[in-house]
Amino acid sequence: MKRKTCCLVSAAVLVALLVICGIGAWLWMAGGPEPPQIEVTTYPEPVDNTYPLLVSAAGALKPTQNEISAAYAQPWDKPNPVADALLTRFDGELDAVHEALAGDCLRPWVVDAMRTTPDPLLEIHHVSRLLCLAGRARERDDDGAAALVHYQDVVRLSQVLEKNGAVIHALLAVALLQMSARDLQRLMASGSLSEAQLQELLAFLDTVRDARVPFAETVAREWLLSDTMVEQQLAMAGRGGGGASRGVGSFMFRRWRRDAQFYYAEAITDGKKPYWERTYVPPEPSGMGTISVSVVKHAAPKIAQGDATLQGLRTQAAIELFRAREGRLPGTLSELAPDILPDFPIDPCDGKPMRYRPADGSYTLYSVGPDKTDDGGKLAVGRKRGTGALSAVSLGDVIIQSPPVTEDDDEQSSEGVQASP
């Protein structure tokens, strides 16, 4: 009898614990306010979308990684037989890429694109490197105008990636922009572009800046992509396993989904502010919701670095256009606006003027970079921030243009490099 009573008591205790746990779990899931709604901007495909032509041309490019790396590692002004062979082999495909980028080229919304075809991100990266190699070949032939077309196509590719893209696409877009920037900076500084070509380049860069996708918009699409993946996991949890395990799995995914919506809403609100005013720090990764939003934390500095690179290119183009017209460098950046630049060039990383110092027919031009610390126009060698190859950011300044470094220059202090008034 006592044994039976003990069993009944144990069963009652167990049931009570299950009820308490169930109520607690329900409160954990349902308690608190509802997460705010997140508005996501996606762009409809144009009627005559040339993106399929771009994907087809990029897919037809089959260089090996060794070929691309060997060709790209060569100094731009030296003979490059590997690059010449690649450009001859893929001449038709590069023409098709240029035709696609000259048309109405819009990448479909990322989830829709992923359902129909794999993202051709590696192929687009190969195309960008080949375009840069083609531009360098034209530079060696003293054809700055043709070189400019190829470098601008790389910038257009970066635009195609970030529009309708999530964070991974925005990061690759920055990588492509920085890739073309190195060649554009050199081409502008060489003096081989005419006044008309510099004016055309500046107008192009102004258009690119005006069409730049806001960071908060990219974060919202990242949330929608993450939320769609959680939906798929919920569907899988609903189909597989036993009743208890299925219920627990579905329960956890729903909780993660709810948490993520809160985190992303805060990140989007903060992302609408200028980079130097943002304060939101996502929680440490502890579940699907926090892991996904932590991507935003590591992406923000890299995307800010891209904004600084683009602003620097605009400013350099304006400086070189001023020099072509006036026969001298501007004393300060104030001389550029409003006649050449429609607005004063502000550093997107700290909200202050881009740093500019003319000296002896050359000049230093830079942004303070994502760490918002003015290092006097120098990179912080060896210091990086970020967890992935695309999101890694070299701390220090984003240098757009600087005079050749001499031994004496290297010994001098960087004091005196000031923001232009």
SEMARRO-579427 format. One record per residue (C-alpha): residue number from 0; x, y, z. Coordinates in steps of 0.05 Angstrom, whole numbers, plus 5000, padded with zeros to 4 digits. Example, Ala and Ser with C-alpha at 12.3 -4.5 7.8 and 13.67 -1.06 7.14 Angstrom:
SITE,0,5246,4910,5156
SITE,1,5273,4979,5143
This chain:
SITE,0,5000,5000,5000
SITE,1,5055,5048,5019
SITE,2,5091,5031,4955
SITE,3,5029,5046,4914
SITE,4,5020,5112,4951
SITE,5,5093,5131,4936
SITE,6,5083,5116,4863
SITE,7,5020,5159,4861
SITE,8,5056,5216,4896
SITE,9,5115,5211,4848
SITE,10,5068,5211,4789
SITE,11,5031,5272,4816
SITE,12,5097,5309,4827
SITE,13,5120,5291,4757
SITE,14,5054,5316,4727
SITE,15,5059,5380,4768
SITE,16,5130,5392,4745
SITE,17,5109,5381,4672
SITE,18,5052,5430,4681
SITE,19,5097,5481,4713
SITE,20,5149,5472,4658
SITE,21,5095,5477,4605
SITE,22,5068,5541,4636
SITE,23,5138,5569,4642
SITE,24,5155,5551,4571
SITE,25,5090,5583,4547
SITE,26,5106,5647,4586
SITE,27,5177,5646,4558
SITE,28,5150,5640,4488
SITE,29,5089,5685,4493
SITE,30,5110,5734,4546
SITE,31,5131,5805,4531
SITE,32,5111,5851,4474
SITE,33,5103,5829,4403
SITE,34,5164,5842,4359
SITE,35,5158,5903,4314
SITE,36,5143,5893,4241
SITE,37,5201,5899,4194
SITE,38,5191,5931,4126
SITE,39,5234,5901,4071
SITE,40,5248,5936,4005
SITE,41,5257,5891,3944
SITE,42,5261,5915,3873
SITE,43,5219,5883,3818
SITE,44,5254,5857,3757
SITE,45,5253,5902,3696
SITE,46,5219,5877,3633
SITE,47,5284,5873,3594
SITE,48,5328,5849,3651
SITE,49,5399,5836,3626
SITE,50,5419,5799,3690
SITE,51,5410,5730,3656
SITE,52,5459,5752,3603
SITE,53,5509,5771,3657
SITE,54,5501,5704,3693
SITE,55,5508,5666,3627
SITE,56,5572,5704,3608
SITE,57,5601,5697,3679
SITE,58,5585,5622,3679
SITE,59,5622,5613,3613
SITE,60,5686,5639,3644
SITE,61,5726,5579,3668
SITE,62,5794,5604,3688
SITE,63,5828,5566,3743
SITE,64,5842,5600,3809
SITE,65,5917,5592,3795
SITE,66,5910,5628,3728
SITE,67,5871,5686,3757
SITE,68,5918,5693,3817
SITE,69,5981,5689,3775
SITE,70,5956,5741,3726
SITE,71,5929,5788,3780
SITE,72,5993,5786,3822
SITE,73,6035,5817,3766
SITE,74,6051,5891,3769
SITE,75,6002,5928,3726
SITE,76,6055,5962,3683
SITE,77,6096,5900,3667
SITE,78,6083,5850,3610
SITE,79,6033,5799,3632
SITE,80,6029,5740,3584
SITE,81,5982,5700,3630
SITE,82,5933,5757,3632
SITE,83,5939,5768,3556
SITE,84,5922,5694,3544
SITE,85,5862,5697,3591
SITE,86,5836,5761,3558
SITE,87,5843,5731,3488
SITE,88,5807,5667,3510
SITE,89,5749,5704,3543
SITE,90,5743,5765,3498
SITE,91,5672,5747,3476
SITE,92,5648,5734,3547
SITE,93,5675,5801,3572
SITE,94,5640,5836,3515
SITE,95,5575,5802,3537
SITE,96,5587,5825,3608
SITE,97,5596,5897,3585
SITE,98,5532,5892,3544
SITE,99,5493,5865,3604
SITE,100,5519,5920,3650
SITE,101,5503,5973,3599
SITE,102,5430,5950,3599
SITE,103,5378,5947,3654
SITE,104,5413,5895,3698
SITE,105,5379,5877,3763
SITE,106,5393,5817,3806
SITE,107,5329,5783,3829
SITE,108,5311,5784,3903
SITE,109,5360,5737,3936
SITE,110,5310,5685,3961
SITE,111,5276,5679,3893
SITE,112,5344,5674,3859
SITE,113,5368,5620,3907
SITE,114,5306,5578,3892
SITE,115,5321,5577,3817
SITE,116,5396,5579,3810
SITE,117,5458,5581,3855
SITE,118,5487,5649,3868
SITE,119,5544,5661,3818
SITE,120,5586,5699,3869
SITE,121,5652,5665,3853
SITE,122,5640,5674,3778
SITE,123,5625,5748,3788
SITE,124,5689,5755,3828
SITE,125,5728,5723,3770
SITE,126,5694,5770,3720
SITE,127,5715,5831,3762
SITE,128,5787,5809,3764
SITE,129,5788,5797,3689
SITE,130,5757,5866,3677
SITE,131,5812,5897,3719
SITE,132,5864,5858,3680
SITE,133,5833,5883,3615
SITE,134,5836,5955,3641
SITE,135,5910,5947,3659
SITE,136,5924,5920,3590
SITE,137,5892,5982,3559
SITE,138,5933,6026,3606
SITE,139,5997,5992,3581
SITE,140,5973,6010,3511
SITE,141,5965,6083,3534
SITE,142,5890,6079,3523
SITE,143,5863,6110,3587
SITE,144,5792,6117,3560
SITE,145,5786,6043,3545
SITE,146,5816,6026,3613
SITE,147,5765,6071,3647
SITE,148,5707,6033,3615
SITE,149,5732,5966,3644
SITE,150,5743,5995,3714
SITE,151,5674,6027,3713
SITE,152,5644,5960,3694
SITE,153,5672,5931,3759
SITE,154,5637,5987,3798
SITE,155,5573,5971,3761
SITE,156,5580,5898,3780
SITE,157,5584,5919,3853
SITE,158,5519,5957,3844
SITE,159,5485,5896,3814
SITE,160,5506,5855,3875
SITE,161,5482,5901,3930
SITE,162,5414,5918,3901
SITE,163,5364,5864,3923
SITE,164,5421,5831,3961
SITE,165,5432,5810,4033
SITE,166,5494,5823,4075
SITE,167,5539,5773,4038
SITE,168,5524,5809,3973
SITE,169,5537,5877,4003
SITE,170,5605,5853,4029
SITE,171,5625,5825,3961
SITE,172,5601,5890,3929
SITE,173,5650,5928,3975
SITE,174,5706,5880,3956
SITE,175,5693,5894,3882
SITE,176,5690,5969,3893
SITE,177,5757,5967,3929
SITE,178,5785,5924,3874
SITE,179,5767,5975,3820
SITE,180,5786,6034,3866
SITE,181,5860,6015,3866
SITE,182,5862,6018,3791
SITE,183,5819,6081,3786
SITE,184,5862,6117,3837
SITE,185,5925,6101,3797
SITE,186,5893,6120,3730
SITE,187,5869,6187,3756
SITE,188,5937,6203,3788
SITE,189,5974,6185,3723
SITE,190,5948,6247,3687
SITE,191,5927,6205,3627
SITE,192,5854,6225,3631
SITE,193,5829,6287,3597
SITE,194,5787,6340,3630
SITE,195,5725,6312,3594
SITE,196,5741,6241,3617
SITE,197,5751,6264,3689
SITE,198,5685,6301,3686
SITE,199,5650,6239,3659
SITE,200,5682,6196,3714
SITE,201,5660,6245,3768
SITE,202,5589,6245,3741
SITE,203,5590,6169,3741
SITE,204,5615,6165,3813
SITE,205,5562,6215,3835
SITE,206,5509,6170,3804
SITE,207,5538,6109,3839
SITE,208,5537,6145,3906
SITE,209,5466,6169,3897
SITE,210,5444,6098,3881
SITE,211,5481,6066,3939
SITE,212,5436,6019,3978
SITE,213,5425,6043,4050
SITE,214,5455,5998,4103
SITE,215,5389,5991,4140
SITE,216,5356,5966,4076
SITE,217,5409,5912,4069
SITE,218,5399,5891,4141
SITE,219,5324,5885,4131
SITE,220,5335,5838,4072
SITE,221,5384,5798,4114
SITE,222,5329,5790,4166
SITE,223,5280,5767,4113
SITE,224,5330,5717,4086
SITE,225,5344,5691,4157
SITE,226,5270,5688,4173
SITE,227,5256,5649,4109
SITE,228,5310,5598,4129
SITE,229,5277,5591,4199
SITE,230,5211,5579,4164
SITE,231,5243,5523,4125
SITE,232,5271,5493,4190
SITE,233,5201,5498,4222
SITE,234,5172,5460,4162
SITE,235,5226,5407,4169
SITE,236,5213,5401,4245
SITE,237,5140,5392,4230
SITE,238,5153,5335,4182
SITE,239,5205,5294,4218
SITE,240,5216,5260,4285
SITE,241,5168,5238,4338
SITE,242,5114,5281,4368
SITE,243,5154,5306,4429
SITE,244,5218,5320,4391
SITE,245,5179,5353,4334
SITE,246,5143,5397,4384
SITE,247,5207,5417,4420
SITE,248,5242,5432,4354
SITE,249,5185,5474,4329
SITE,250,5180,5510,4396
SITE,251,5254,5529,4396
SITE,252,5254,5553,4324
SITE,253,5194,5597,4338
SITE,254,5228,5628,4398
SITE,255,5292,5640,4359
SITE,256,5251,5671,4304
SITE,257,5217,5718,4352
SITE,258,5283,5739,4385
SITE,259,5315,5751,4318
SITE,260,5259,5798,4297
SITE,261,5271,5840,4359
SITE,262,5347,5842,4348
SITE,263,5341,5859,4274
SITE,264,5289,5913,4287
SITE,265,5339,5947,4334
SITE,266,5396,5938,4285
SITE,267,5355,5968,4229
SITE,268,5334,6029,4270
SITE,269,5407,6040,4290
SITE,270,5430,6028,4218
SITE,271,5389,6087,4193
SITE,272,5436,6133,4231
SITE,273,5502,6157,4202
SITE,274,5558,6107,4217
SITE,275,5592,6151,4269
SITE,276,5527,6157,4309
SITE,277,5510,6083,4314
SITE,278,5510,6052,4383
SITE,279,5472,5987,4377
SITE,280,5512,5925,4398
SITE,281,5477,5858,4385
SITE,282,5478,5805,4439
SITE,283,5532,5753,4440
SITE,284,5514,5693,4396
SITE,285,5474,5643,4438
SITE,286,5421,5617,4390
SITE,287,5398,5621,4318
SITE,288,5368,5690,4328
SITE,289,5430,5721,4359
SITE,290,5478,5684,4313
SITE,291,5444,5711,4251
SITE,292,5442,5783,4275
SITE,293,5515,5781,4296
SITE,294,5530,5779,4221
SITE,295,5507,5851,4218
SITE,296,5556,5872,4272
SITE,297,5615,5848,4232
SITE,298,5589,5874,4165
SITE,299,5577,5946,4186
SITE,300,5651,5968,4189
SITE,301,5666,5936,4122
SITE,302,5607,5970,4088
SITE,303,5628,6037,4119
SITE,304,5697,6025,4090
SITE,305,5664,6018,4022
SITE,306,5626,6084,4032
SITE,307,5692,6117,4049
SITE,308,5726,6088,3988
SITE,309,5671,6114,3942
SITE,310,5672,6183,3974
SITE,311,5748,6184,3967
SITE,312,5743,6166,3893
SITE,313,5694,6223,3882
SITE,314,5739,6272,3918
SITE,315,5801,6250,3880
SITE,316,5764,6256,3813
SITE,317,5743,6327,3834
SITE,318,5815,6345,3854
SITE,319,5843,6320,3788
SITE,320,5789,6356,3749
SITE,321,5806,6420,3786
SITE,322,5879,6410,3770
SITE,323,5863,6398,3696
SITE,324,5823,6463,3694
SITE,325,5866,6508,3737
SITE,326,5936,6479,3728
SITE,327,5945,6471,3803
SITE,328,5919,6432,3862
SITE,329,5864,6462,3905
SITE,330,5891,6493,3969
SITE,331,5832,6464,4008
SITE,332,5773,6420,3991
SITE,333,5729,6481,3999
SITE,334,5752,6502,3929
SITE,335,5716,6442,3898
SITE,336,5645,6458,3920
SITE,337,5598,6477,3890
SITE,338,5631,6487,3821
SITE,339,5659,6416,3815
SITE,340,5628,6377,3872
SITE,341,5554,6391,3887
SITE,342,5569,6384,3962
SITE,343,5628,6387,4008
SITE,344,5663,6319,4014
SITE,345,5647,6292,4083
SITE,346,5681,6230,4112
SITE,347,5625,6178,4120
SITE,348,5662,6146,4178
SITE,349,5664,6205,4226
SITE,350,5622,6260,4195
SITE,351,5681,6308,4188
SITE,352,5713,6332,4123
SITE,353,5756,6283,4084
SITE,354,5829,6294,4103
SITE,355,5869,6329,4049
SITE,356,5940,6357,4048
SITE,357,5971,6384,3984
SITE,358,6047,6389,3980
SITE,359,6096,6399,3922
SITE,360,6048,6381,3866
SITE,361,6022,6319,3901
SITE,362,5974,6307,3958
SITE,363,5949,6261,4013
SITE,364,5875,6245,4014
SITE,365,5843,6196,4063
SITE,366,5785,6177,4107
SITE,367,5795,6159,4181
SITE,368,5764,6090,4166
SITE,369,5715,6048,4205
SITE,370,5753,6053,4271
SITE,371,5739,6129,4269
SITE,372,5811,6143,4291
SITE,373,5854,6191,4251
SITE,374,5921,6157,4241
SITE,375,5949,6213,4199
SITE,376,5939,6179,4132
SITE,377,5970,6112,4150
SITE,378,5945,6041,4152
SITE,379,5947,6005,4219
SITE,380,5991,5948,4194
SITE,381,5976,5880,4223
SITE,382,5910,5900,4257
SITE,383,5846,5872,4229
SITE,384,5775,5867,4253
SITE,385,5723,5817,4229
SITE,386,5713,5743,4227
SITE,387,5709,5725,4153
SITE,388,5749,5740,4091
SITE,389,5697,5788,4065
SITE,390,5681,5823,4131
SITE,391,5754,5831,4154
SITE,392,5771,5905,4159
SITE,393,5842,5932,4160
SITE,394,5841,5983,4216
SITE,395,5873,6050,4204
SITE,396,5857,6101,4151
SITE,397,5826,6089,4083
SITE,398,5880,6119,4039
SITE,399,5856,6145,3972
SITE,400,5918,6181,3948
SITE,401,5986,6195,3978
SITE,402,6055,6216,3951
SITE,403,6107,6162,3940
SITE,404,6138,6143,4007
SITE,405,6212,6160,4015
SITE,406,6258,6143,4072
SITE,407,6254,6214,4097
SITE,408,6178,6214,4094
SITE,409,6175,6150,4133
SITE,410,6214,6181,4190
SITE,411,6171,6244,4193
SITE,412,6114,6249,4242
SITE,413,6045,6249,4214
SITE,414,6027,6310,4255
SITE,415,5997,6367,4216
SITE,416,5951,6326,4171
SITE,417,5886,6363,4184
SITE,418,5816,6361,4157
SITE,419,5805,6413,4104
SITE,420,5764,6471,4131
